[in-house]
């Protein structure tokens, strides 16, 4: 991700965003999903079903990576063993979705910051409901 995009996202990620800021965050995240869909398709064909994970505040080298289903299952087991119900629920949904996705039509992303983890199922050609945050 470009430094400029990182700076823009940094400005948007405030503690109590206004309604306008929340809309801008959604648009910025959706734009990232559009950009990353091609990478998802390629990684899916090499690694198999899975999800791209984006960690906004990590080092640039570690900020984005692909987790195939087996790694998602390992993460689920880890979260369950540590009693982390929220992240475990996200991983469980990610595993179910990853196994059903057609990478030509859809992409799957996990966005993980210090406080929250979100699953995003992006449908490439559905203008009305292309961006589903779960």
FIVOMI-863612 format. One record per residue (C-alpha): residue number from 0; x, y, z. Coordinates in nm, 4 decimals. Example, Ala and Ser with C-alpha at 12.3 -4.5 7.8 and 13.67 -1.06 7.14 Angstrom:
<nodes>
k;c1;c2;c3
0;1.2300;-0.4500;0.7800
1;1.3670;-0.1060;0.7140
</nodes>
This chain:
<nodes>
k;c1;c2;c3
0;0.0000;0.0000;0.0000
1;0.1280;0.3443;-0.0835
2;0.2519;0.5806;0.1853
3;-0.0089;0.8356;0.0808
4;-0.2926;0.5870;0.1293
5;-0.1491;0.4919;0.4709
6;-0.1462;0.8601;0.5712
7;-0.5051;0.9086;0.4550
8;-0.6233;0.6058;0.6503
9;-0.4327;0.7263;0.9565
10;-0.6225;1.0533;0.9472
11;-0.9526;0.8671;0.9241
12;-0.8906;0.6265;1.2110
13;-0.9806;0.8449;1.5071
14;-1.1266;0.7348;1.8400
15;-1.4774;0.8775;1.7816
16;-1.5324;0.9249;1.4095
17;-1.8235;1.1387;1.2919
18;-2.0812;1.0014;1.0474
19;-1.8916;1.1605;0.7576
20;-1.5638;1.0121;0.8777
21;-1.7276;0.6695;0.9077
22;-1.8472;0.6948;0.5465
23;-1.4974;0.7959;0.4380
24;-1.3476;0.5006;0.6241
25;-1.5895;0.2662;0.4465
26;-1.5008;0.4181;0.1087
27;-1.1274;0.3957;0.1781
28;-1.1550;0.0320;0.2870
29;-1.3693;-0.0511;-0.0150
30;-1.1111;0.1099;-0.2448
31;-0.8399;-0.1027;-0.0864
32;-1.0560;-0.4122;-0.1443
33;-1.0969;-0.3222;-0.5102
34;-0.7189;-0.2797;-0.5440
35;-0.6443;-0.6034;-0.3611
36;-0.8975;-0.8249;-0.5422
37;-0.6465;-0.9073;-0.8164
38;-0.3920;-1.0151;-0.5543
39;-0.6594;-1.2231;-0.3819
40;-0.7344;-1.4038;-0.7077
41;-0.3664;-1.4826;-0.7628
42;-0.3044;-1.5967;-0.4065
43;-0.6211;-1.8062;-0.4107
44;-0.4995;-1.9876;-0.7229
45;-0.1583;-2.0587;-0.5624
46;-0.2467;-2.1158;-0.1946
47;-0.6082;-2.2315;-0.2221
48;-0.9087;-2.0869;-0.0402
49;-0.8312;-1.8278;0.2276
50;-0.8370;-1.4582;0.3109
51;-0.6085;-1.1575;0.2809
52;-0.5337;-1.0080;0.6220
53;-0.4626;-0.6346;0.6534
54;-0.3112;-0.4986;0.9751
55;-0.3096;-0.1163;0.9372
56;-0.0590;-0.0283;1.2086
57;0.1954;-0.3060;1.1496
58;0.5319;-0.2651;0.9801
59;0.4857;-0.2264;0.6051
60;0.6386;-0.5720;0.5466
61;0.3903;-0.7385;0.7854
62;0.0838;-0.5244;0.7165
63;-0.0731;-0.7522;0.4548
64;-0.0555;-1.1292;0.4092
65;-0.2629;-1.4234;0.2893
66;-0.3946;-1.6960;0.5210
67;-0.5140;-2.0156;0.3533
68;-0.7948;-2.2111;0.5240
69;-0.5521;-2.4303;0.7193
70;-0.3867;-2.1206;0.8715
71;-0.7312;-1.9724;0.9440
72;-0.8190;-2.2935;1.1309
73;-0.4963;-2.2713;1.3317
74;-0.5788;-1.9092;1.4186
75;-0.9315;-2.0137;1.5208
76;-0.7921;-2.2820;1.7526
77;-0.5455;-2.0311;1.8996
78;-0.8161;-1.7708;1.9646
79;-1.0445;-2.0346;2.1188
80;-0.7670;-2.1614;2.3473
81;-0.7050;-1.8062;2.4698
82;-1.0749;-1.7324;2.5208
83;-1.0829;-1.4604;2.2537
84;-1.4438;-1.4982;2.1414
85;-1.4639;-1.2000;1.9016
86;-1.1615;-1.2912;1.6868
87;-1.2585;-1.6604;1.7023
88;-1.6030;-1.5749;1.5622
89;-1.4442;-1.3744;1.2782
90;-1.2119;-1.6664;1.1950
91;-1.5001;-1.9120;1.1992
92;-1.6967;-1.6960;0.9537
93;-1.3832;-1.6485;0.7405
94;-1.3302;-2.0249;0.7133
95;-1.6913;-2.0846;0.6086
96;-1.6827;-1.8045;0.3493
97;-1.3340;-1.8884;0.2178
98;-1.4402;-2.2400;0.1282
99;-1.7370;-2.1124;-0.0789
100;-1.5890;-1.8099;-0.2595
101;-1.5480;-1.7917;-0.6359
102;-1.2258;-1.5830;-0.6587
103;-1.3237;-1.4490;-1.0012
104;-1.6378;-1.2893;-0.8533
105;-1.5531;-1.2349;-0.4850
106;-1.2699;-1.1614;-0.2423
107;-1.2345;-1.2116;0.1321
108;-1.0442;-0.9780;0.3645
109;-0.9796;-0.9616;0.7369
110;-0.8919;-0.6203;0.8769
111;-0.7259;-0.6381;1.2155
112;-0.6256;-0.3405;1.4260
113;-0.5235;-0.3315;1.7917
114;-0.8848;-0.3232;1.9163
115;-1.0992;-0.4933;1.6554
116;-1.1086;-0.7549;1.3804
117;-1.3489;-0.7302;1.0849
118;-1.4341;-0.9686;0.8045
119;-1.5094;-0.8169;0.4659
120;-1.6658;-1.0178;0.1850
121;-1.6295;-0.8157;-0.1347
122;-1.8428;-0.9026;-0.4384
123;-1.6752;-0.7573;-0.7467
124;-1.9740;-0.7059;-0.9768
125;-2.2620;-0.6343;-0.7394
126;-2.2915;-0.2542;-0.7268
127;-2.5770;-0.2476;-0.4743
128;-2.4327;-0.4828;-0.2162
129;-2.0682;-0.5348;-0.3139
130;-1.9143;-0.4549;0.0219
131;-2.0341;-0.6662;0.3133
132;-1.8693;-0.6084;0.6477
133;-1.9470;-0.8857;0.8955
</nodes>
